[in-house]
């Protein structure tokens, strides 16, 4: 490992950036926002949880390289270790594979991730490959070999290889078997279960079981699979919201449930952090594991004024008791005139874009 991750202070801080999803040239707004977020959070680790680039906007190798380099150069200048997992859009419509992308990430000395476990699944001739599943131990100190917490990084895939089921990607059997073996070995090494935190792009399908099912048509509810959901009552974290249906693997596919079932059975993973659903942000418990949806920070895909980041703090004295907060672009740019101007320009451009889309729909109806 290029960087040994350890507790430099009483708390290990992680800045989660979900769904950067920018184009081949990283926008000025995103560059500025990333720098502001790092300065505010002062993290020990920056964690990119998928859709780090827009593969559909970077179809050639040259464009994909440009997108990754723009993101990594911006973050590397902040002087913090960086880890990343893939989302469904990273390699979508681009010829630059996830293996090639991970190899490019690994050329940066600030990057602590790796290709790790490679897994694939083929159904009726349709093959999907998951690349970049690995673990990052958090050591007690720079010189100690005692592991106080473990970060589990998963490629949650792109789309289900079984097109008869459909839906988004899932964590494959090889990845789950690797987690079990590594978790058990770590328990033997430390003489106890080590609290863990999982990072990936797509939520596990049990997220719907953790939400509150209500009647369709209930104000504020989101609809999914002929049902409607609200956040559970009594949540205490600020800025929690459910504004779109979560998009996990198809919950009717039992294969998608295996990852979280393994976490529950092992009893060491305390929380699963994911993005993917840009305008959601919540922490909901499920059978001893917190399911944590983090807001997207993208300017280039759909979003709203709650775009931002999640900050995760793991205390050294009790690494199983994590804390979190979300921070928005609006708050980060509050005392930054240039940042506020960039936000204003972005809002204007989106209004023009949406207005143009509405006009096209109206014209289409007239034909």
Secondary structure, 3 states (H helix, E strand, C coil): CCCCCECCCCEEEEEEEECCCECCCCCHHHHHHHHHHHHHHCCCEEEEECCCECHHHCCCHHHHHHHHHHHHHHHHCCCCEEEEECCCCCCCCCCCCHHHHHHHHCCCCCECCCCEEEEEEEECCEEEEEEEEEEEEEECCCCCCCEEEEEEECCCCCECCCCCCCEECCCCHHHHHHHHHHHHHHHHHHCCCCCEEEECCCCCCCHHHHCEEECCCCCCCEEECCEEEECCCCCCCCCCECCCCCCCECCCCHHHHHHHHHHHHHCCEEEEEECCCCCCEEEEEECCEEEEECCECCCCCCCCCCCEEEEEEEECCCCCCEEEEEEEHHHHCCCCHHHHHHHHHHHHHHHHHHHHHHHHHHHHHHC
